[in-house]
């Protein structure tokens, strides 16, 4: 049981993806607009995603 409690935070950290990584995957063509919009919580509009990801390029 103690091992399970120790592994839980590790699994949660591995499953997280930063907003910068999501934008990089989108710019590289690895994920679609729908997936990006869902993960970032923005409209599926290309301009909304571009504006959001431009902030994280810096």
Backbone as XML, in Angstrom:
<?xml version="1.0"?>
<chain id="A" units="angstrom">
  <residue number="1" name="UNK">
    <atom name="N" x="0.822" y="-1.192" z="0.000"/>
    <atom name="CA" x="0.000" y="0.000" z="0.000"/>
    <atom name="C" x="0.869" y="1.260" z="0.000"/>
  </residue>
  <residue number="2" name="UNK">
    <atom name="N" x="1.981" y="1.213" z="0.729"/>
    <atom name="CA" x="2.863" y="2.371" z="0.775"/>
    <atom name="C" x="3.477" y="2.645" z="-0.593"/>
  </residue>
  <residue number="3" name="UNK">
    <atom name="N" x="3.768" y="1.587" z="-1.347"/>
    <atom name="CA" x="4.342" y="1.765" z="-2.679"/>
    <atom name="C" x="3.354" y="2.466" z="-3.606"/>
  </residue>
  <residue number="4" name="UNK">
    <atom name="N" x="2.105" y="2.112" z="-3.485"/>
    <atom name="CA" x="1.077" y="2.737" z="-4.304"/>
    <atom name="C" x="0.980" y="4.223" z="-3.998"/>
  </residue>
  <residue number="5" name="UNK">
    <atom name="N" x="1.045" y="4.576" z="-2.738"/>
    <atom name="CA" x="0.991" y="5.987" z="-2.351"/>
    <atom name="C" x="2.214" y="6.752" z="-2.836"/>
  </residue>
  <residue number="6" name="UNK">
    <atom name="N" x="3.338" y="6.082" z="-2.925"/>
    <atom name="CA" x="4.549" y="6.735" z="-3.419"/>
    <atom name="C" x="4.521" y="6.894" z="-4.938"/>
  </residue>
  <residue number="7" name="UNK">
    <atom name="N" x="3.885" y="5.986" z="-5.631"/>
    <atom name="CA" x="3.834" y="6.044" z="-7.090"/>
    <atom name="C" x="2.779" y="7.014" z="-7.618"/>
  </residue>
  <residue number="8" name="UNK">
    <atom name="N" x="1.758" y="7.270" z="-6.848"/>
    <atom name="CA" x="0.668" y="8.122" z="-7.309"/>
    <atom name="C" x="1.130" y="9.518" z="-7.719"/>
  </residue>
  <residue number="9" name="UNK">
    <atom name="N" x="1.906" y="10.238" z="-6.912"/>
    <atom name="CA" x="2.364" y="11.560" z="-7.351"/>
    <atom name="C" x="3.248" y="11.498" z="-8.604"/>
  </residue>
  <residue number="10" name="UNK">
    <atom name="N" x="4.028" y="10.454" z="-8.718"/>
    <atom name="CA" x="4.879" y="10.302" z="-9.890"/>
    <atom name="C" x="4.042" y="10.123" z="-11.149"/>
  </residue>
  <residue number="11" name="UNK">
    <atom name="N" x="3.013" y="9.323" z="-11.068"/>
    <atom name="CA" x="2.133" y="9.112" z="-12.214"/>
    <atom name="C" x="1.398" y="10.383" z="-12.604"/>
  </residue>
  <residue number="12" name="UNK">
    <atom name="N" x="1.013" y="11.171" z="-11.631"/>
    <atom name="CA" x="0.329" y="12.430" z="-11.925"/>
    <atom name="C" x="1.263" y="13.416" z="-12.615"/>
  </residue>
  <residue number="13" name="UNK">
    <atom name="N" x="2.517" y="13.453" z="-12.211"/>
    <atom name="CA" x="3.480" y="14.362" z="-12.832"/>
    <atom name="C" x="3.809" y="13.948" z="-14.265"/>
  </residue>
  <residue number="14" name="UNK">
    <atom name="N" x="3.896" y="12.659" z="-14.498"/>
    <atom name="CA" x="4.218" y="12.165" z="-15.830"/>
    <atom name="C" x="3.063" y="12.450" z="-16.793"/>
  </residue>
  <residue number="15" name="UNK">
    <atom name="N" x="1.846" y="12.395" z="-16.314"/>
    <atom name="CA" x="0.669" y="12.601" z="-17.152"/>
    <atom name="C" x="0.412" y="14.054" z="-17.499"/>
  </residue>
  <residue number="16" name="UNK">
    <atom name="N" x="1.042" y="14.982" z="-16.814"/>
    <atom name="CA" x="0.823" y="16.404" z="-17.067"/>
    <atom name="C" x="1.666" y="16.864" z="-18.250"/>
  </residue>
  <residue number="17" name="UNK">
    <atom name="N" x="1.097" y="17.771" z="-19.010"/>
    <atom name="CA" x="1.811" y="18.330" z="-20.145"/>
    <atom name="C" x="1.670" y="19.849" z="-20.055"/>
  </residue>
  <residue number="18" name="UNK">
    <atom name="N" x="2.772" y="20.562" z="-20.188"/>
    <atom name="CA" x="2.717" y="22.009" z="-20.048"/>
    <atom name="C" x="2.054" y="22.643" z="-21.259"/>
  </residue>
  <residue number="19" name="UNK">
    <atom name="N" x="1.595" y="23.852" z="-21.066"/>
    <atom name="CA" x="0.948" y="24.588" z="-22.157"/>
    <atom name="C" x="1.942" y="24.847" z="-23.283"/>
  </residue>
  <residue number="20" name="UNK">
    <atom name="N" x="3.174" y="25.066" z="-22.921"/>
    <atom name="CA" x="4.218" y="25.279" z="-23.927"/>
    <atom name="C" x="4.416" y="24.022" z="-24.776"/>
  </residue>
  <residue number="21" name="UNK">
    <atom name="N" x="4.389" y="22.853" z="-24.132"/>
    <atom name="CA" x="4.528" y="21.586" z="-24.856"/>
    <atom name="C" x="3.341" y="21.345" z="-25.784"/>
  </residue>
  <residue number="22" name="UNK">
    <atom name="N" x="2.151" y="21.678" z="-25.317"/>
    <atom name="CA" x="0.951" y="21.524" z="-26.150"/>
    <atom name="C" x="1.053" y="22.418" z="-27.370"/>
  </residue>
  <residue number="23" name="UNK">
    <atom name="N" x="1.466" y="23.665" z="-27.186"/>
    <atom name="CA" x="1.615" y="24.591" z="-28.312"/>
    <atom name="C" x="2.709" y="24.124" z="-29.270"/>
  </residue>
  <residue number="24" name="UNK">
    <atom name="N" x="3.780" y="23.571" z="-28.739"/>
    <atom name="CA" x="4.860" y="23.061" z="-29.586"/>
    <atom name="C" x="4.382" y="21.866" z="-30.412"/>
  </residue>
  <residue number="25" name="UNK">
    <atom name="N" x="3.598" y="20.992" z="-29.786"/>
    <atom name="CA" x="3.041" y="19.853" z="-30.525"/>
    <atom name="C" x="2.109" y="20.318" z="-31.629"/>
  </residue>
  <residue number="26" name="UNK">
    <atom name="N" x="1.329" y="21.345" z="-31.357"/>
    <atom name="CA" x="0.422" y="21.894" z="-32.369"/>
    <atom name="C" x="1.211" y="22.529" z="-33.519"/>
  </residue>
  <residue number="27" name="UNK">
    <atom name="N" x="2.227" y="23.298" z="-33.181"/>
    <atom name="CA" x="3.046" y="23.951" z="-34.212"/>
    <atom name="C" x="3.781" y="22.920" z="-35.063"/>
  </residue>
  <residue number="28" name="UNK">
    <atom name="N" x="4.141" y="21.797" z="-34.466"/>
    <atom name="CA" x="4.825" y="20.733" z="-35.189"/>
    <atom name="C" x="3.882" y="19.824" z="-35.962"/>
  </residue>
  <residue number="29" name="UNK">
    <atom name="N" x="2.573" y="20.047" z="-35.818"/>
    <atom name="CA" x="1.601" y="19.254" z="-36.559"/>
    <atom name="C" x="1.307" y="17.892" z="-35.944"/>
  </residue>
  <residue number="30" name="UNK">
    <atom name="N" x="1.669" y="17.696" z="-34.691"/>
    <atom name="CA" x="1.450" y="16.401" z="-34.045"/>
    <atom name="C" x="0.056" y="16.261" z="-33.439"/>
  </residue>
  <residue number="31" name="UNK">
    <atom name="N" x="-0.628" y="17.397" z="-33.177"/>
    <atom name="CA" x="-1.989" y="17.344" z="-32.651"/>
    <atom name="C" x="-2.870" y="18.324" z="-33.414"/>
  </residue>
  <residue number="32" name="UNK">
    <atom name="N" x="-4.160" y="18.086" z="-33.391"/>
    <atom name="CA" x="-5.117" y="18.886" z="-34.164"/>
    <atom name="C" x="-5.591" y="20.106" z="-33.383"/>
  </residue>
  <residue number="33" name="UNK">
    <atom name="N" x="-6.290" y="20.993" z="-34.090"/>
    <atom name="CA" x="-6.856" y="22.183" z="-33.455"/>
    <atom name="C" x="-7.859" y="21.801" z="-32.374"/>
  </residue>
  <residue number="34" name="UNK">
    <atom name="N" x="-8.655" y="20.773" z="-32.642"/>
    <atom name="CA" x="-9.661" y="20.354" z="-31.672"/>
    <atom name="C" x="-9.011" y="19.892" z="-30.372"/>
  </residue>
  <residue number="35" name="UNK">
    <atom name="N" x="-7.928" y="19.140" z="-30.493"/>
    <atom name="CA" x="-7.230" y="18.641" z="-29.313"/>
    <atom name="C" x="-6.603" y="19.791" z="-28.533"/>
  </residue>
  <residue number="36" name="UNK">
    <atom name="N" x="-5.994" y="20.726" z="-29.245"/>
    <atom name="CA" x="-5.363" y="21.881" z="-28.593"/>
    <atom name="C" x="-6.417" y="22.707" z="-27.870"/>
  </residue>
  <residue number="37" name="UNK">
    <atom name="N" x="-7.522" y="22.976" z="-28.543"/>
    <atom name="CA" x="-8.582" y="23.780" z="-27.933"/>
    <atom name="C" x="-9.112" y="23.115" z="-26.675"/>
  </residue>
  <residue number="38" name="UNK">
    <atom name="N" x="-9.257" y="21.818" z="-26.716"/>
    <atom name="CA" x="-9.770" y="21.078" z="-25.550"/>
    <atom name="C" x="-8.778" y="21.116" z="-24.396"/>
  </residue>
  <residue number="39" name="UNK">
    <atom name="N" x="-7.501" y="20.917" z="-24.687"/>
    <atom name="CA" x="-6.489" y="20.887" z="-23.627"/>
    <atom name="C" x="-6.224" y="22.259" z="-23.024"/>
  </residue>
  <residue number="40" name="UNK">
    <atom name="N" x="-6.291" y="23.311" z="-23.863"/>
    <atom name="CA" x="-5.993" y="24.658" z="-23.381"/>
    <atom name="C" x="-7.228" y="25.410" z="-22.912"/>
  </residue>
  <residue number="41" name="UNK">
    <atom name="N" x="-8.401" y="24.934" z="-23.303"/>
    <atom name="CA" x="-9.630" y="25.601" z="-22.893"/>
    <atom name="C" x="-9.925" y="26.864" z="-23.668"/>
  </residue>
  <residue number="42" name="UNK">
    <atom name="N" x="-9.569" y="26.876" z="-24.949"/>
    <atom name="CA" x="-9.852" y="28.019" z="-25.809"/>
    <atom name="C" x="-10.789" y="27.586" z="-26.936"/>
  </residue>
  <residue number="43" name="UNK">
    <atom name="N" x="-11.269" y="28.559" z="-27.723"/>
    <atom name="CA" x="-12.129" y="28.247" z="-28.868"/>
    <atom name="C" x="-11.338" y="27.475" z="-29.913"/>
  </residue>
  <residue number="44" name="UNK">
    <atom name="N" x="-12.052" y="26.751" z="-30.768"/>
    <atom name="CA" x="-11.408" y="25.966" z="-31.820"/>
    <atom name="C" x="-10.958" y="26.835" z="-32.986"/>
  </residue>
  <residue number="45" name="UNK">
    <atom name="N" x="-11.190" y="28.097" z="-32.875"/>
    <atom name="CA" x="-10.785" y="29.063" z="-33.892"/>
    <atom name="C" x="-9.253" y="29.105" z="-33.964"/>
  </residue>
  <residue number="46" name="UNK">
    <atom name="N" x="-8.719" y="29.091" z="-35.170"/>
    <atom name="CA" x="-7.271" y="29.110" z="-35.350"/>
    <atom name="C" x="-6.622" y="30.358" z="-34.786"/>
  </residue>
  <residue number="47" name="UNK">
    <atom name="N" x="-7.342" y="31.494" z="-34.861"/>
    <atom name="CA" x="-6.785" y="32.748" z="-34.344"/>
    <atom name="C" x="-6.685" y="32.717" z="-32.817"/>
  </residue>
  <residue number="48" name="UNK">
    <atom name="N" x="-7.651" y="32.107" z="-32.161"/>
    <atom name="CA" x="-7.617" y="32.021" z="-30.695"/>
    <atom name="C" x="-6.440" y="31.149" z="-30.248"/>
  </residue>
  <residue number="49" name="UNK">
    <atom name="N" x="-6.238" y="30.054" z="-30.930"/>
    <atom name="CA" x="-5.132" y="29.153" z="-30.583"/>
    <atom name="C" x="-3.802" y="29.825" z="-30.876"/>
  </residue>
  <residue number="50" name="UNK">
    <atom name="N" x="-3.708" y="30.489" z="-32.021"/>
    <atom name="CA" x="-2.458" y="31.159" z="-32.386"/>
    <atom name="C" x="-2.113" y="32.248" z="-31.381"/>
  </residue>
  <residue number="51" name="UNK">
    <atom name="N" x="-3.105" y="33.045" z="-31.005"/>
    <atom name="CA" x="-2.865" y="34.092" z="-30.013"/>
    <atom name="C" x="-2.440" y="33.549" z="-28.667"/>
  </residue>
  <residue number="52" name="UNK">
    <atom name="N" x="-3.059" y="32.460" z="-28.280"/>
    <atom name="CA" x="-2.720" y="31.825" z="-27.001"/>
    <atom name="C" x="-1.305" y="31.262" z="-27.052"/>
  </residue>
  <residue number="53" name="UNK">
    <atom name="N" x="-0.981" y="30.577" z="-28.120"/>
    <atom name="CA" x="0.339" y="29.930" z="-28.222"/>
    <atom name="C" x="1.461" y="30.936" z="-28.478"/>
  </residue>
  <residue number="54" name="UNK">
    <atom name="N" x="1.154" y="32.071" z="-29.085"/>
    <atom name="CA" x="2.184" y="33.098" z="-29.277"/>
    <atom name="C" x="2.742" y="33.576" z="-27.940"/>
  </residue>
  <residue number="55" name="UNK">
    <atom name="N" x="1.893" y="33.623" z="-26.937"/>
    <atom name="CA" x="2.330" y="34.034" z="-25.615"/>
    <atom name="C" x="3.358" y="33.061" z="-25.045"/>
  </residue>
  <residue number="56" name="UNK">
    <atom name="N" x="3.161" y="31.772" z="-25.297"/>
    <atom name="CA" x="4.041" y="30.740" z="-24.737"/>
    <atom name="C" x="5.285" y="30.492" z="-25.581"/>
  </residue>
  <residue number="57" name="UNK">
    <atom name="N" x="5.421" y="31.133" z="-26.723"/>
    <atom name="CA" x="6.644" y="30.989" z="-27.522"/>
    <atom name="C" x="7.813" y="31.692" z="-26.874"/>
  </residue>
  <residue number="58" name="UNK">
    <atom name="N" x="7.520" y="32.728" z="-26.124"/>
    <atom name="CA" x="8.577" y="33.580" z="-25.547"/>
    <atom name="C" x="9.248" y="32.924" z="-24.378"/>
  </residue>
</chain>
